[in-house]
Amino acid sequence: MNFLTYVMHLVGSGAVAYYSAAQIRDSKTRPNVLAGFQLAESGSVPFLTKLSDRAAAEGDTWLAEKLTKHAADETRHGQIFAHALKQLNKQVIDFKSLPQGTEENKSQQRRSPFFAAYFEGYTQEQLKPDVIDWGVFMGSTYILELDASKDFARMAKVLPDDPKSRNLKLGMLSVAKDETGHAGYLYEAMMRRMSAVEVQKLVDEWRTRKVNALLAFAGNILQGKGQTRSLVQDGAASESDSELIVA
């Protein structure tokens, strides 16, 4: 990573870190943040599962096993955030149940501006699990997982000190630990397939892409164009099942 990219990385990461901390700390915006995490974590499971099947079919049993474990972790992460929402008497909106013509459904189907920038130059078809280039998957996901491990740990630290928040804090720290492990196996996977020089070049490329996407996201926040649509609706309260799944 060159010096300019590094500086831009610090600026973009700092802006997003401040924004994320404020959103998770505020009881009014926290449900929407948790819903976004639930959708992201649970939504990646089918993709990872198909990739695991593909790796197995190609004879890479080591990668197939790692991807299966990754998918299982993401399933558990989705459960952690779903449970945190349940404790707040909230749940994620089922967008699939909405009429196809509604603005909420259209908005959900649009590609995230962040990921549109991150994967600029790639079509949706090229990013499907049965055809995605392994280098593209490993490099892009390595950066996301590495940064997510730090983001979740940082957000956990700013949560208020009350019973429900302490429970969520434990869950988020558990997620952060898993994300670190995911980044580790992805880096090893790259080293198994490429030279050290090629791996560094790939990591630098996706770090630069992440910086550009973060700066675009930060710019939207500063201009008041941040994500405002609601991802949650009221849900039934539960007196039981009071602990998050963090094991």
Phi, psi and chi 1 to 4 in degrees:
 res  aa     phi    psi   chi1   chi2   chi3   chi4
   1 MET       -  127.0 -173.4 -167.6  -41.2      -
   2 ASN   -76.1  168.8   61.9   44.8      -      -
   3 PHE   -62.5  -42.3 -179.7   71.9      -      -
   4 LEU   -62.4  -44.2  178.3   58.4      -      -
   5 THR   -61.9  -39.7  -60.1      -      -      -
   6 TYR   -62.2  -44.4  176.4   70.1      -      -
   7 VAL   -63.0  -44.5  172.0      -      -      -
   8 MET   -64.1  -34.9  -66.6  171.6   67.2      -
   9 HIS   -61.4  -44.1  164.8   57.8      -      -
  10 LEU   -64.7  -42.7  -67.5  179.8      -      -
  11 VAL   -64.8  -50.4  172.4      -      -      -
  12 GLY   -64.3  -44.2      -      -      -      -
  13 SER   -64.8  -38.8  -63.5      -      -      -
  14 GLY   -64.5  -42.6      -      -      -      -
  15 ALA   -64.2  -44.6      -      -      -      -
  16 VAL   -68.7  -37.1  172.1      -      -      -
  17 ALA   -62.3  -43.6      -      -      -      -
  18 TYR   -62.5  -46.2  176.1   82.3      -      -
  19 TYR   -62.5  -46.4  175.6   79.4      -      -
  20 SER   -64.1  -41.0  -59.6      -      -      -
  21 ALA   -62.4  -43.0      -      -      -      -
  22 ALA   -65.1  -39.3      -      -      -      -
  23 GLN   -69.5  -41.0  -67.0  -73.4  -60.8      -
  24 ILE   -76.7  -28.0 -163.7   74.3      -      -
  25 ARG   -76.9  -32.2 -173.2  168.1   51.0 -128.4
  26 ASP   -78.4  122.7 -170.7  -27.3      -      -
  27 SER   -63.2  -22.9   61.0      -      -      -
  28 LYS   -77.0  -35.9  -65.9 -180.0 -179.7  178.7
  29 THR   -97.7  -14.1   53.4      -      -      -
  30 ARG   -56.8  -44.3 -170.0 -178.1  -51.1  159.7
  31 PRO   -56.9  -40.8  -27.2   37.3      -      -
  32 ASN   -66.9  -36.7 -140.9   44.3      -      -
  33 VAL   -64.4  -46.3  175.0      -      -      -
  34 LEU   -63.0  -38.3  -64.6  174.5      -      -
  35 ALA   -64.1  -40.4      -      -      -      -
  36 GLY   -61.9  -41.0      -      -      -      -
  37 PHE   -65.3  -42.1  -70.1  153.9      -      -
  38 GLN   -61.2  -45.6 -178.8 -171.8  -19.7      -
  39 LEU   -63.3  -41.2  -71.6  168.3      -      -
  40 ALA   -68.0  -46.5      -      -      -      -
  41 GLU   -68.0  -50.3  -60.6  -70.2  -47.8      -
  42 SER   -67.5  -35.2  -61.0      -      -      -
  43 GLY   -67.3  -21.4      -      -      -      -
  44 SER   -82.4  -12.0   67.1      -      -      -
  45 VAL   -62.0  -50.1  173.9      -      -      -
  46 PRO   -59.4  -38.9  -25.0   36.1      -      -
  47 PHE   -61.7  -48.2 -180.0   82.2      -      -
  48 LEU   -66.7  -36.9  -68.3  167.5      -      -
  49 THR   -64.3  -43.5  -59.9      -      -      -
  50 LYS   -65.7  -37.5  -69.4  178.6 -179.7  178.3
  51 LEU   -64.2  -38.7  -85.4  178.7      -      -
  52 SER   -62.8  -43.8  177.2      -      -      -
  53 ASP   -61.5  -40.3  -67.6  -19.1      -      -
  54 ARG   -65.8  -44.2  174.8 -177.3  161.4 -171.4
  55 ALA   -61.1  -41.0      -      -      -      -
  56 ALA   -63.6  -43.1      -      -      -      -
  57 ALA   -64.2  -28.9      -      -      -      -
  58 GLU   -87.1   -0.6  -66.6  176.4    1.2      -
  59 GLY    90.3    4.8      -      -      -      -
  60 ASP   -95.0   81.7 -167.0  -22.8      -      -
  61 THR   -67.7  -32.4   56.1      -      -      -
  62 TRP   -61.7  -49.2  177.4   87.1      -      -
  63 LEU   -66.1  -38.9 -178.7   57.5      -      -
  64 ALA   -59.0  -42.7      -      -      -      -
  65 GLU   -67.0  -40.1  -69.6  173.4    0.1      -
  66 LYS   -64.4  -41.0  -66.3  -65.9 -176.2 -178.9
  67 LEU   -68.6  -35.8  -73.1  164.4      -      -
  68 THR   -63.4  -43.8  -64.0      -      -      -
  69 LYS   -64.2  -40.2  173.2   64.0  165.8   54.2
  70 HIS   -59.4  -45.9 -168.1  161.7      -      -
  71 ALA   -62.7  -40.1      -      -      -      -
  72 ALA   -64.8  -40.2      -      -      -      -
  73 ASP   -62.4  -43.7  -71.9  -16.4      -      -
  74 GLU   -66.3  -33.8  -58.7  -68.2   34.0      -
  75 THR   -61.2  -45.2  -63.2      -      -      -
  76 ARG   -66.3  -37.5 -174.1  173.1   61.4   82.9
  77 HIS   -62.4  -41.7  -62.3  170.4      -      -
  78 GLY   -60.3  -38.5      -      -      -      -
  79 GLN   -66.2  -37.7  -66.3  169.3  -13.4      -
  80 ILE   -60.7  -47.9  -73.3  173.4      -      -
  81 PHE   -73.0  -33.3  -66.5  121.1      -      -
  82 ALA   -64.2  -39.9      -      -      -      -
  83 HIS   -68.9  -38.5 -173.7   83.2      -      -
  84 ALA   -61.7  -39.1      -      -      -      -
  85 LEU   -65.4  -40.0  -79.5  172.4      -      -
  86 LYS   -60.9  -38.2 -169.2  174.9 -177.8 -178.9
  87 GLN   -65.7  -22.1  -71.7 -169.8  -52.7      -
  88 LEU   -96.2    8.9  -61.0  174.0      -      -
  89 ASN    60.7   38.0  -58.4  -27.9      -      -
  90 LYS  -128.8  163.1  -61.0  -71.5 -176.1  179.8
  91 GLN  -152.9  158.4   62.9 -176.0   19.2      -
  92 VAL   -68.0  138.6  169.9      -      -      -
  93 ILE   -65.8  135.8  -66.7  174.3      -      -
  94 ASP   -85.6   91.5 -178.0    5.6      -      -
  95 PHE   -65.0  -25.5  -69.2   96.9      -      -
  96 LYS   -66.6  -23.8  -68.0 -178.4 -179.8  179.2
  97 SER   -84.8  -10.2   67.8      -      -      -
  98 LEU   -78.5  148.6  -63.6  176.4      -      -
  99 PRO   -55.6  141.8  -25.6   35.5      -      -
 100 GLN   -60.5  -25.7  -69.5  -62.4  -51.2      -
 101 GLY   -89.3   -3.7      -      -      -      -
 102 THR   -71.5  153.3   62.1      -      -      -
 103 GLU   -64.1  -35.7  -74.0  -56.7  -47.7      -
 104 GLU   -62.5  -41.5  -68.3   88.3  -11.4      -
 105 ASN   -70.4  -41.2 -160.9  -60.4      -      -
 106 LYS   -61.8  -42.1  -70.0  178.8 -179.3  178.1
 107 SER   -64.3  -38.6 -178.7      -      -      -
 108 GLN   -66.5  -31.7  175.3   64.5   11.3      -
 109 GLN   -81.9  -16.9  -68.5  176.4    6.0      -
 110 ARG   -68.3  146.3  -65.9 -169.9 -168.8  106.2
 111 ARG   -70.8  135.8 -166.6  175.0 -171.8 -176.4
 112 SER   -56.8  132.9  158.7      -      -      -
 113 PRO   -57.3  -36.2  -26.1   35.4      -      -
 114 PHE   -61.5  -50.7  172.3   87.3      -      -
 115 PHE   -73.2  -25.9  -74.6  106.5      -      -
 116 ALA   -62.5  -39.7      -      -      -      -
 117 ALA   -74.6  -39.7      -      -      -      -
 118 TYR   -63.4  -40.9 -167.4   52.6      -      -
 119 PHE  -104.7   30.5  -69.4  105.5      -      -
 120 GLU   -56.4  132.2 -176.3  178.9    5.6      -
 121 GLY    97.5  -11.3      -      -      -      -
 122 TYR  -110.5  138.2  -66.6   95.2      -      -
 123 THR   -87.4  163.4   65.5      -      -      -
 124 GLN   -58.7  -36.5  -67.3  -79.6   24.3      -
 125 GLU   -64.4  -39.4 -171.9   65.7   31.3      -
 126 GLN   -69.5  -18.5  -70.1  174.5  -48.7      -
 127 LEU  -100.1    7.0  -63.0  174.4      -      -
 128 LYS   -72.6  147.0  -70.8 -176.2  176.7  179.9
 129 PRO   -60.9  -25.6   21.2  -33.6      -      -
 130 ASP   -81.9  -11.5   54.6  -25.5      -      -
 131 VAL  -131.2  -12.4  -62.6      -      -      -
 132 ILE   -57.5  137.4 -171.1  172.0      -      -
 133 ASP   -63.8  133.8  178.4   83.1      -      -
 134 TRP   -60.9  -36.2  -78.3  113.2      -      -
 135 GLY   -64.0  -40.4      -      -      -      -
 136 VAL   -63.0  -46.7  170.1      -      -      -
 137 PHE   -61.8  -49.8  163.1   71.0      -      -
 138 MET   -66.1  -45.7  -67.4  172.0 -175.9      -
 139 GLY   -65.4  -48.0      -      -      -      -
 140 SER   -66.7  -41.8   63.2      -      -      -
 141 THR   -74.4  -32.8  -50.0      -      -      -
 142 TYR   -57.9  -48.1  166.5   73.2      -      -
 143 ILE   -62.8  -44.5  -68.7  -64.8      -      -
 144 LEU   -63.1  -43.6  -65.9  175.9      -      -
 145 GLU   -69.3  -41.1  -63.5  -73.4  -33.0      -
 146 LEU   -60.5  -46.0 -179.1   65.3      -      -
 147 ASP   -71.6  -36.3  -69.5   -3.8      -      -
 148 ALA   -63.0  -35.6      -      -      -      -
 149 SER   -60.6  -38.3   67.1      -      -      -
 150 LYS   -76.2  -38.0  -59.5  171.8 -175.0  176.1
 151 ASP   -64.5  -45.3  -67.2  -20.3      -      -
 152 PHE   -65.3  -40.8  -78.9  123.1      -      -
 153 ALA   -63.8  -40.6      -      -      -      -
 154 ARG   -65.8  -44.3 -174.7 -175.2  -57.8  111.7
 155 MET   -67.0  -35.6  -75.8 -174.4  -78.1      -
 156 ALA   -59.7  -37.1      -      -      -      -
 157 LYS   -69.7  -24.0  -67.7  178.9 -179.1  178.1
 158 VAL   -94.7   -1.3  -56.8      -      -      -
 159 LEU   -66.7  145.0  -73.4  168.2      -      -
 160 PRO   -66.0  163.1   22.5  -32.8      -      -
 161 ASP   -96.0   74.7 -170.4   23.5      -      -
 162 ASP  -131.3  163.7   59.7   73.1      -      -
 163 PRO   -52.4  -48.5  -29.1   36.8      -      -
 164 LYS   -66.8  -40.0  -70.2 -178.0  179.6  178.8
 165 SER   -69.0  -36.4  -64.3      -      -      -
 166 ARG   -62.9  -38.7  -74.6 -162.5  -63.5  -90.1
 167 ASN   -62.4  -45.4 -141.7   14.9      -      -
 168 LEU   -64.9  -38.6  174.0   57.7      -      -
 169 LYS   -58.3  -45.0  179.4  177.0  -65.9 -169.5
 170 LEU   -60.7  -41.2  -70.4  174.3      -      -
 171 GLY   -63.9  -43.0      -      -      -      -
 172 MET   -68.9  -34.8  -66.6 -173.1   76.4      -
 173 LEU   -67.0  -34.9  -70.0  173.7      -      -
 174 SER   -65.8  -41.8  173.5      -      -      -
 175 VAL   -62.2  -43.9  171.8      -      -      -
 176 ALA   -58.6  -41.7      -      -      -      -
 177 LYS   -63.0  -42.4 -177.7  178.5  178.8 -179.6
 178 ASP   -63.5  -42.2  -73.8  -16.6      -      -
 179 GLU   -62.5  -35.7  -54.3  -69.2   42.1      -
 180 THR   -62.0  -41.9  -60.4      -      -      -
 181 GLY   -64.3  -38.3      -      -      -      -
 182 HIS   -63.8  -44.0  -60.5  160.6      -      -
 183 ALA   -60.7  -37.6      -      -      -      -
 184 GLY   -63.9  -45.8      -      -      -      -
 185 TYR   -72.1  -31.7   92.8   76.3      -      -
 186 LEU   -67.2  -38.4  -73.3  163.8      -      -
 187 TYR   -65.3  -42.5 -169.9   83.1      -      -
 188 GLU   -62.8  -38.4 -177.9  177.2  -10.5      -
 189 ALA   -61.9  -39.9      -      -      -      -
 190 MET   -65.4  -42.2  -71.9 -172.9  -74.0      -
 191 MET   -65.9  -27.2  -68.5  -63.6  -69.7      -
 192 ARG   -72.1  -24.7  -76.6  169.3  171.1 -109.3
 193 ARG  -108.3  -16.6  -69.1  172.7  176.0 -112.9
 194 MET  -136.9  168.7  -49.3  170.3 -158.0      -
 195 SER   -77.8  164.7   68.0      -      -      -
 196 ALA   -60.2  -37.6      -      -      -      -
 197 VAL   -65.0  -43.1  172.2      -      -      -
 198 GLU   -65.5  -38.8  -69.8  172.7  -36.2      -
 199 VAL   -63.6  -45.5  169.8      -      -      -
 200 GLN   -61.8  -39.8 -170.7   58.0   54.8      -
 201 LYS   -64.0  -40.6 -178.3  178.6  178.8 -179.2
 202 LEU   -67.3  -44.0 -173.6   63.1      -      -
 203 VAL   -62.5  -42.3  168.9      -      -      -
 204 ASP   -62.8  -39.5  -74.7  -12.7      -      -
 205 GLU   -61.5  -46.9  175.0 -170.1  -11.4      -
 206 TRP   -76.9  -25.0  -72.5   99.0      -      -
 207 ARG   -66.7  -41.3  170.9   55.8   67.5 -159.9
 208 THR   -63.8  -42.3  -60.1      -      -      -
 209 ARG   -61.6  -40.8  -75.6  174.4  169.5  -89.3
 210 LYS   -65.4  -41.1  175.4   75.1 -177.4  -66.0
 211 VAL   -59.2  -46.8  165.2      -      -      -
 212 ASN   -62.5  -41.3  -67.3  -24.4      -      -
 213 ALA   -67.2  -40.4      -      -      -      -
 214 LEU   -64.9  -41.7  -85.5 -178.6      -      -
 215 LEU   -65.7  -37.3  -70.0  176.2      -      -
 216 ALA   -65.2  -41.8      -      -      -      -
 217 PHE   -64.6  -45.3  177.8   68.8      -      -
 218 ALA   -61.8  -39.0      -      -      -      -
 219 GLY   -62.3  -39.4      -      -      -      -
 220 ASN   -64.3  -39.1  -76.7  -19.3      -      -
 221 ILE   -63.6  -47.0  -67.0  173.8      -      -
 222 LEU   -63.4  -28.3  -66.9  174.1      -      -
 223 GLN   -91.2    5.0  -64.2  174.6   39.5      -
 224 GLY    74.5   23.9      -      -      -      -
 225 LYS  -106.9   21.3  -61.3  178.5 -178.7  178.5
 226 GLY   -67.0  168.9      -      -      -      -
 227 GLN   -63.9  121.2 -178.9   63.6  -88.9      -
 228 THR  -121.4  -15.9   57.7      -      -      -
 229 ARG   -67.3  145.6   67.0 -173.7  174.9   87.2
 230 SER   -81.3  138.2  177.3      -      -      -
 231 LEU  -107.7   -0.1  -58.3  174.4      -      -
 232 VAL  -123.7  161.0  -64.0      -      -      -
 233 GLN  -141.0  164.9   60.8 -172.2    9.3      -
 234 ASP   -63.6  141.7  -69.2  -22.5      -      -
 235 GLY  -128.2  170.4      -      -      -      -
 236 ALA   -75.3  135.5      -      -      -      -
 237 ALA   -74.5  151.8      -      -      -      -
 238 SER  -133.4  129.8  175.9      -      -      -
 239 GLU   -84.9  -23.3  -64.0  -61.5  -33.9      -
 240 SER   -96.3 -176.3   59.5      -      -      -
 241 ASP    53.8   49.6 -167.1   28.0      -      -
 242 SER   -84.1   -6.8   60.0      -      -      -
 243 GLU  -107.8  140.2  -64.2  -62.7  -40.3      -
 244 LEU   -72.3  154.3  -71.6  174.4      -      -
 245 ILE   -88.2  103.9  -53.8  169.3      -      -
 246 VAL  -120.6   -1.4  -62.1      -      -      -
 247 ALA   -72.9      -      -      -      -      -
